[in-house]
Amino acid sequence: MVKTKTSQTPLEISKKDTSKPCPKLLRRLIEVVNIIPPEIELEAVSLMRPDYSRYDEWIDGRYQQLESNLEKAKEQLKNLDHKKARMKAFLEHEASQSGLNLEPLSVKEVKITIFLDTFRSYLRMPEKQAGMGTEHKRQAIENYNRFVTEREKLRLLANSKNLIGQHEWYLPMQGGTKTVLDKDGNIQIELDDFSKAIKGMEVSRIRECLNCRRIFWAGKSNQEYCTKRCSDSYRSRKHYGETGKQKRIQKAQQKEENSKGQL
């Protein structure tokens, strides 16, 4: 008798086929928000404009605030303990991505080279302000504010998987569309780049690495770490941490027994 294959349910198929590549737009977005370590707090540049101010003077003031925010980020970077497991994992990952050798650099040089220089480059901000036009400054401010908001939104999505399966949720995200006046004088509504990147995505695959806290796309449904290195590092640290705890408990118990025996 020939056995016929039974048809599989969609649930059984989904359990076997759990690998899914990250879409290009979302992958680029995740790469960008991971430029700055998650421990660094960034404030958006205020765009409130007094009625009496000239446009160029107003932009100059906003740009000075942007420079001030970067200085605050620099101070936070200096105060971070780069030897902590999460920070070390983040540093090693960014160094491997940029081809940077960490060995000959001091802690300060590592942080500034990997993070601030890369961030300024993304914002299109030169080291010296001289020669920058008003529109160039405006674009840098827009890039910075977009980075801050998109970073917050992705972290919100990475921590919203517990909402799945309950009912429809409206996520507190501002923006999402662009209003465009086309060449024929017609108003068009378009999705912004962030909305295009996340539209239709499985939110459960946008996650925060348990080891270094980087945002990443879980290609496999059971993936909890952004890389194998982070997985090995976290498991090793957890194993030796638990082993050390057990040894301390045993040592304390042995000490207590010895003290009782001496009475």
BELHURA-V858128 format. One record per pair of residues at least 4 apart in sequence whose C-alpha atoms are under 8 Angstrom apart, sorted by sequence separation. I is the first residue (numbers start at 0). GAP is how many residues later the second one is. D is the distance in Angstrom with one decimal. If there is no record, write none. Layout:
i=I gap=GAP d=D
i=I gap=GAP d=D
This chain:
i=7 gap=4 d=6.1
i=8 gap=4 d=6.4
i=9 gap=4 d=6.1
i=10 gap=4 d=6.3
i=11 gap=4 d=6.6
i=12 gap=4 d=6.1
i=13 gap=4 d=6.2
i=21 gap=4 d=6.8
i=22 gap=4 d=6.0
i=23 gap=4 d=6.3
i=24 gap=4 d=6.3
i=25 gap=4 d=6.2
i=26 gap=4 d=6.2
i=27 gap=4 d=6.3
i=28 gap=4 d=6.5
i=29 gap=4 d=6.3
i=30 gap=4 d=6.9
i=33 gap=4 d=7.7
i=35 gap=4 d=6.9
i=48 gap=4 d=7.1
i=52 gap=4 d=6.7
i=53 gap=4 d=6.0
i=54 gap=4 d=6.2
i=55 gap=4 d=6.2
i=56 gap=4 d=6.3
i=57 gap=4 d=6.3
i=58 gap=4 d=6.0
i=59 gap=4 d=6.2
i=60 gap=4 d=6.4
i=61 gap=4 d=6.3
i=62 gap=4 d=6.3
i=63 gap=4 d=6.2
i=64 gap=4 d=6.2
i=65 gap=4 d=6.4
i=66 gap=4 d=6.3
i=67 gap=4 d=6.4
i=68 gap=4 d=6.3
i=69 gap=4 d=6.1
i=70 gap=4 d=6.3
i=71 gap=4 d=6.3
i=72 gap=4 d=6.2
i=73 gap=4 d=6.3
i=74 gap=4 d=6.4
i=75 gap=4 d=6.3
i=82 gap=4 d=6.7
i=83 gap=4 d=5.9
i=84 gap=4 d=6.1
i=85 gap=4 d=6.3
i=86 gap=4 d=6.2
i=87 gap=4 d=6.1
i=88 gap=4 d=6.2
i=89 gap=4 d=6.3
i=90 gap=4 d=6.0
i=91 gap=4 d=6.1
i=92 gap=4 d=6.3
i=93 gap=4 d=6.2
i=94 gap=4 d=5.8
i=95 gap=4 d=6.4
i=100 gap=4 d=7.8
i=104 gap=4 d=5.8
i=105 gap=4 d=6.1
i=106 gap=4 d=6.4
i=107 gap=4 d=6.3
i=108 gap=4 d=5.7
i=109 gap=4 d=6.0
i=110 gap=4 d=5.8
i=111 gap=4 d=5.0
i=112 gap=4 d=5.5
i=113 gap=4 d=6.1
i=114 gap=4 d=6.0
i=115 gap=4 d=6.0
i=116 gap=4 d=6.1
i=117 gap=4 d=6.3
i=118 gap=4 d=6.2
i=119 gap=4 d=5.9
i=120 gap=4 d=6.0
i=131 gap=4 d=6.1
i=132 gap=4 d=6.4
i=133 gap=4 d=6.2
i=134 gap=4 d=6.1
i=135 gap=4 d=6.4
i=136 gap=4 d=6.3
i=137 gap=4 d=6.3
i=138 gap=4 d=6.1
i=139 gap=4 d=6.2
i=140 gap=4 d=6.2
i=141 gap=4 d=6.0
i=142 gap=4 d=6.2
i=143 gap=4 d=6.3
i=144 gap=4 d=6.3
i=145 gap=4 d=5.9
i=146 gap=4 d=5.9
i=147 gap=4 d=6.4
i=148 gap=4 d=6.1
i=149 gap=4 d=6.1
i=150 gap=4 d=6.3
i=151 gap=4 d=6.2
i=152 gap=4 d=6.3
i=153 gap=4 d=6.1
i=154 gap=4 d=6.3
i=155 gap=4 d=6.2
i=156 gap=4 d=7.4
i=159 gap=4 d=7.6
i=162 gap=4 d=7.7
i=180 gap=4 d=5.9
i=181 gap=4 d=5.5
i=190 gap=4 d=5.8
i=191 gap=4 d=6.3
i=192 gap=4 d=6.2
i=193 gap=4 d=6.4
i=194 gap=4 d=5.7
i=201 gap=4 d=7.4
i=208 gap=4 d=4.5
i=217 gap=4 d=7.7
i=218 gap=4 d=7.1
i=225 gap=4 d=6.7
i=226 gap=4 d=6.4
i=227 gap=4 d=6.1
i=228 gap=4 d=6.0
i=229 gap=4 d=6.0
i=230 gap=4 d=6.2
i=231 gap=4 d=5.9
i=232 gap=4 d=6.0
i=233 gap=4 d=6.0
i=234 gap=4 d=6.0
i=235 gap=4 d=6.1
i=236 gap=4 d=5.8
i=237 gap=4 d=6.1
i=238 gap=4 d=6.1
i=239 gap=4 d=5.9
i=240 gap=4 d=6.2
i=241 gap=4 d=6.2
i=242 gap=4 d=6.3
i=243 gap=4 d=6.2
i=244 gap=4 d=6.3
i=245 gap=4 d=6.1
i=246 gap=4 d=6.0
i=247 gap=4 d=6.1
i=248 gap=4 d=6.2
i=249 gap=4 d=6.0
i=250 gap=4 d=6.1
i=251 gap=4 d=6.2
i=252 gap=4 d=6.2
i=253 gap=4 d=6.1
i=254 gap=4 d=6.2
i=255 gap=4 d=6.3
i=256 gap=4 d=6.2
i=257 gap=4 d=6.4
i=258 gap=4 d=6.8
i=7 gap=5 d=6.5
i=21 gap=5 d=5.9
i=52 gap=5 d=6.1
i=81 gap=5 d=5.1
i=82 gap=5 d=5.6
i=94 gap=5 d=4.8
i=104 gap=5 d=5.9
i=110 gap=5 d=7.3
i=111 gap=5 d=6.3
i=112 gap=5 d=7.3
i=119 gap=5 d=5.1
i=120 gap=5 d=7.4
i=131 gap=5 d=6.7
i=180 gap=5 d=5.6
i=181 gap=5 d=6.4
i=190 gap=5 d=6.1
i=207 gap=5 d=5.1
i=208 gap=5 d=5.3
i=217 gap=5 d=5.5
i=224 gap=5 d=6.0
i=225 gap=5 d=7.8
i=80 gap=6 d=7.1
i=81 gap=6 d=5.5
i=94 gap=6 d=6.8
i=119 gap=6 d=7.0
i=162 gap=6 d=7.5
i=180 gap=6 d=4.6
i=181 gap=6 d=6.9
i=207 gap=6 d=5.5
i=208 gap=6 d=6.3
i=217 gap=6 d=7.3
i=224 gap=6 d=5.5
i=79 gap=7 d=8.0
i=94 gap=7 d=7.0
i=179 gap=7 d=5.7
i=180 gap=7 d=6.1
i=207 gap=7 d=4.6
i=208 gap=7 d=6.9
i=223 gap=7 d=7.8
i=101 gap=8 d=6.7
i=178 gap=8 d=6.9
i=179 gap=8 d=5.0
i=206 gap=8 d=5.6
i=207 gap=8 d=6.2
i=217 gap=8 d=7.6
i=48 gap=9 d=6.8
i=81 gap=9 d=7.8
i=178 gap=9 d=5.9
i=179 gap=9 d=6.2
i=205 gap=9 d=7.0
i=206 gap=9 d=5.5
i=216 gap=9 d=7.6
i=178 gap=10 d=4.8
i=179 gap=10 d=7.3
i=205 gap=10 d=6.0
i=206 gap=10 d=6.3
i=215 gap=10 d=5.7
i=177 gap=11 d=5.7
i=178 gap=11 d=6.4
i=205 gap=11 d=4.9
i=206 gap=11 d=6.8
i=214 gap=11 d=7.7
i=124 gap=12 d=8.0
i=176 gap=12 d=6.5
i=177 gap=12 d=5.0
i=204 gap=12 d=5.4
i=205 gap=12 d=6.4
i=213 gap=12 d=7.1
i=176 gap=13 d=5.4
i=177 gap=13 d=5.9
i=204 gap=13 d=4.7
i=176 gap=14 d=4.3
i=177 gap=14 d=5.8
i=204 gap=14 d=7.1
i=209 gap=14 d=6.4
i=210 gap=14 d=6.8
i=46 gap=15 d=7.2
i=124 gap=15 d=6.4
i=175 gap=15 d=5.8
i=176 gap=15 d=5.0
i=208 gap=15 d=6.1
i=209 gap=15 d=6.0
i=45 gap=16 d=7.2
i=97 gap=16 d=8.0
i=123 gap=16 d=6.0
i=175 gap=16 d=5.5
i=204 gap=16 d=6.9
i=207 gap=16 d=7.9
i=208 gap=16 d=4.7
i=44 gap=17 d=6.7
i=122 gap=17 d=5.1
i=174 gap=17 d=8.0
i=206 gap=17 d=7.6
i=207 gap=17 d=7.7
i=208 gap=17 d=5.5
i=122 gap=18 d=7.8
i=175 gap=18 d=7.2
i=176 gap=18 d=7.7
i=207 gap=18 d=8.0
i=211 gap=18 d=7.1
i=94 gap=19 d=7.0
i=175 gap=19 d=5.6
i=210 gap=19 d=5.7
i=44 gap=20 d=6.5
i=93 gap=20 d=7.0
i=122 gap=20 d=5.5
i=152 gap=20 d=6.8
i=210 gap=20 d=7.2
i=44 gap=21 d=6.2
i=121 gap=21 d=7.9
i=122 gap=21 d=6.2
i=210 gap=22 d=7.5
i=90 gap=23 d=8.0
i=210 gap=23 d=5.6
i=209 gap=24 d=7.6
i=81 gap=25 d=7.5
i=42 gap=26 d=6.9
i=41 gap=27 d=7.1
i=77 gap=30 d=6.3
i=41 gap=31 d=7.0
i=40 gap=32 d=7.1
i=39 gap=33 d=6.4
i=77 gap=33 d=7.5
i=76 gap=34 d=6.5
i=76 gap=35 d=7.9
i=39 gap=36 d=6.4
i=39 gap=37 d=7.2
i=73 gap=38 d=7.5
i=73 gap=42 d=7.3
i=160 gap=42 d=6.4
i=159 gap=43 d=7.4
i=160 gap=43 d=5.2
i=149 gap=44 d=7.1
i=159 gap=44 d=7.8
i=157 gap=45 d=7.0
i=69 gap=46 d=8.0
i=156 gap=46 d=6.3
i=157 gap=46 d=7.4
i=157 gap=47 d=8.0
i=157 gap=48 d=5.1
i=158 gap=48 d=7.2
i=156 gap=49 d=6.7
i=157 gap=49 d=4.5
i=158 gap=49 d=7.8
i=36 gap=50 d=7.9
i=156 gap=50 d=7.9
i=157 gap=50 d=6.0
i=153 gap=52 d=7.8
i=36 gap=53 d=7.2
i=154 gap=53 d=7.6
i=157 gap=57 d=7.4
i=154 gap=60 d=7.3
i=153 gap=61 d=7.6
i=59 gap=74 d=7.5
i=62 gap=74 d=6.3
i=58 gap=75 d=6.6
i=62 gap=75 d=7.6
i=65 gap=75 d=6.8
i=59 gap=77 d=7.6
i=36 gap=78 d=8.0
i=55 gap=78 d=6.0
i=58 gap=78 d=7.0
i=62 gap=78 d=6.6
i=65 gap=78 d=7.9
i=35 gap=79 d=5.9
i=58 gap=79 d=6.4
i=61 gap=79 d=7.4
i=34 gap=80 d=6.2
i=35 gap=80 d=7.9
i=34 gap=83 d=7.1
i=35 gap=83 d=7.3
i=34 gap=84 d=6.5
i=44 gap=96 d=7.2
i=44 gap=99 d=7.9
i=43 gap=100 d=7.5
i=44 gap=100 d=6.4
i=43 gap=101 d=5.3
i=43 gap=104 d=6.3
i=42 gap=105 d=7.2
i=43 gap=105 d=7.9
i=41 gap=106 d=6.6
i=32 gap=114 d=6.7
i=31 gap=115 d=7.8
i=32 gap=117 d=7.3
i=32 gap=118 d=5.4
i=88 gap=122 d=7.3
i=89 gap=122 d=5.5
i=88 gap=123 d=5.6
i=89 gap=124 d=7.5
i=85 gap=125 d=5.7
i=86 gap=125 d=6.5
i=84 gap=126 d=7.6
i=85 gap=126 d=4.3
i=84 gap=127 d=7.6
i=85 gap=127 d=7.2
i=88 gap=141 d=6.7
i=28 gap=165 d=7.6
i=28 gap=168 d=7.5
i=24 gap=171 d=7.7
i=25 gap=171 d=4.8
i=24 gap=172 d=5.0
i=25 gap=172 d=6.4
i=22 gap=174 d=7.9
i=37 gap=175 d=6.7
i=37 gap=176 d=7.1
i=36 gap=177 d=7.7
i=33 gap=180 d=6.2
i=33 gap=181 d=6.8
i=32 gap=182 d=7.9
i=29 gap=185 d=6.4
i=29 gap=186 d=6.6
i=26 gap=190 d=7.6
i=21 gap=195 d=6.1
i=21 gap=196 d=8.0
i=21 gap=197 d=6.8
i=19 gap=198 d=7.9
i=20 gap=198 d=5.5
i=19 gap=199 d=4.7
i=18 gap=200 d=5.1
i=19 gap=200 d=6.5
i=17 gap=201 d=7.5
i=18 gap=201 d=4.5
i=17 gap=202 d=5.2
i=18 gap=202 d=7.1
i=17 gap=203 d=5.6
